[in-house]
Amino acid sequence: MSSPPLRIALISEHASPLAVQGGVDAGGQNTYVLQVARHLALRGHHVDVLTRRDDAALPAAVDVRPGMRVLHIPAGPARFVPKEQLLPHMPAFTRAARQLLAHSVPYDVVHANFFMSGLVGLRLKAAFGLPLVMTFHALGRVRREHQGASDGFPAERIAIEERIVRGADRVVAECPQDRLDLLRLYGAEDRRIACVPCGVDLQEFAPVDKARARRRLGLASDDFVVLQLGRLVPRKGVDNVVRAVALLRHIPRLKLLIVGGDAPEPDEGRTPEIARLREIAREGGVADQVIFTGQRRREQLPECYCAADVFVTTPWYEPFGITPLEAMACGVPVIGADVGGVKYSVADGVTGFLVPPRDPAALAARLQQLHDSPVLAQALGRAGMRRVRAMFTWERVADDLAAVYQAVRRPREPAVAPAPAAAAAGGLPQPGALA
């Protein structure tokens, strides 16, 4: 490593890298934080991930690997709280984080993820003079444009995001659309925006035997399998995929495999979106062709991708979206909505196709095309593998982020310690544990 190693405080208030994937509040940000921290550590940096304690049984610190730890910060009740309701607990998170930083070896940079972590990051920057790098993962104004009154976040989110855009040393845009949204909606300074995408782990996601994967999933060798994988919430547009499949009822042995939810089995009580999607499938006459698997463990996901003939993701909007990269790494063609990060990761006509969101007919036409031309589908899949290997590895993401950190790094200044009585409050790791 040509530059000196860094000590990085990676804040992710609701998205722990230790969380199970696929739940209602676990998804791409959890993966991002885990992989960024892991690959920075592999490069010799030290990374502490600060995330909210959401279970009383969690230890104060978890060593994930050499150079990477997860620190559970007491802020609000030690149980799951929807992220839309977490803002009132950020002052407690900030107080606990300040105590931790005041009694640790100094960090070189704070990298905050999501707007509430950014609010904490601004306060740590003011208290300790640390440079702040910010990744929003989603912008409040973009969310409001698409979800309107159904957006459950507090109204002050947008004002907080505006403060962060003004106060951060760098704002990381995950794709060209993210950068344009920051410029258009928040008046960000272009010189303080760094474009660094998300990535995919090529050791974790790679082609596996298709026939074996299908046998394990109960699929026949001659099924035409369309895969939808991810969080089951309305904005992900899974209903659009179900309606497209209904337009293709004439295709023999067409199956739509829907992977995701909040339980290992499809549970309408825990995942209400499943009930809505089943009703749409019944109305479209394809109830028997739509298969809900429930949540799957991360190590099972490559098998799900590789069992498919095509992966589909048509959200209303998507700040980036890691699932298309995972599918491409497995050699599967992707049909994605022409929005956000999806239109950056999927090369239209090269690794798959882009279609308008909420347009079942357009999606159905592309699905029909891939069904009718397996040779084309295989060529798109091979091109997708080449694209992720060239552009979207976590190794490259970690290197690009480290360059951003080095660009804003300042000479370390001694931290101002709080009163001795406060040093061990809140069940945080003791000072010696952070050396």
HURABEL-V251119 format. One record per backbone hydrogen bond with DSSP energy under -1.0 kcal/mol. CO is the residue of the C=O (numbers start at 1). NH is the residue of the N-H. If there is no record, write none. Layout:
CO&NH + CO&NH
//
This chain:
6&46 + 7&108 + 7&109 + 8&48 + 9&111 + 10&50 + 11&113 + 13&52 + 16&19 + 22&261 + 23&26 + 27&31 + 28&32 + 29&33 + 30&34 + 31&35 + 32&36 + 33&37 + 34&38 + 35&39 + 36&40 + 37&41 + 38&42 + 40&45 + 41&44 + 46&8 + 47&69 + 48&10 + 49&71 + 50&12 + 51&73 + 55&58 + 60&72 + 62&70 + 65&68 + 67&47 + 68&64 + 68&65 + 69&49 + 70&62 + 71&51 + 73&53 + 77&79 + 82&85 + 83&86 + 86&89 + 87&90 + 89&93 + 90&94 + 91&95 + 92&96 + 93&97 + 94&98 + 95&99 + 96&100 + 97&101 + 98&102 + 101&104 + 109&9 + 110&133 + 111&11 + 112&135 + 114&118 + 115&119 + 116&120 + 117&121 + 118&122 + 119&123 + 120&124 + 121&125 + 122&126 + 123&127 + 124&128 + 125&129 + 131&110 + 132&169 + 132&170 + 133&112 + 134&172 + 135&114 + 139&143 + 140&144 + 141&145 + 142&146 + 143&147 + 144&148 + 147&150 + 148&151 + 154&157 + 155&158 + 156&160 + 157&161 + 158&162 + 159&163 + 160&164 + 161&165 + 162&166 + 163&167 + 164&168 + 170&134 + 171&194 + 173&196 + 175&179 + 176&180 + 177&181 + 178&182 + 179&183 + 180&184 + 181&185 + 182&186 + 182&188 + 189&192 + 190&193 + 192&171 + 194&173 + 201&205 + 209&213 + 210&214 + 211&215 + 212&216 + 213&217 + 214&219 + 220&223 + 224&255 + 225&309 + 225&310 + 226&257 + 227&312 + 228&259 + 231&233 + 233&236 + 234&237 + 235&316 + 238&242 + 239&243 + 240&244 + 241&245 + 242&246 + 243&247 + 245&248 + 248&251 + 251&254 + 253&224 + 255&226 + 256&291 + 257&228 + 258&293 + 259&230 + 263&295 + 267&271 + 271&274 + 272&276 + 273&277 + 274&278 + 275&279 + 276&280 + 277&281 + 278&282 + 279&283 + 280&284 + 281&286 + 282&285 + 286&289 + 289&256 + 291&258 + 294&260 + 297&300 + 298&301 + 300&304 + 301&305 + 302&306 + 303&307 + 305&308 + 310&227 + 311&335 + 313&337 + 318&341 + 322&326 + 323&327 + 324&328 + 325&329 + 326&330 + 327&332 + 328&331 + 333&311 + 334&353 + 335&313 + 336&355 + 337&339 + 339&343 + 341&345 + 342&346 + 347&350 + 347&351 + 351&334 + 352&349 + 353&336 + 355&338 + 359&363 + 360&364 + 361&365 + 362&366 + 363&367 + 364&368 + 365&369 + 366&370 + 367&371 + 368&372 + 369&373 + 373&377 + 374&378 + 375&379 + 376&380 + 377&381 + 378&382 + 379&383 + 380&384 + 381&385 + 382&386 + 383&387 + 384&388 + 385&389 + 386&390 + 387&391 + 388&392 + 392&200 + 393&397 + 394&398 + 395&399 + 396&400 + 397&401 + 398&402 + 399&403 + 400&404 + 401&405 + 402&406 + 403&407 + 404&408 + 405&409 + 419&422 + 420&423 + 422&425 + 430&433 + 431&434 + 432&435
//
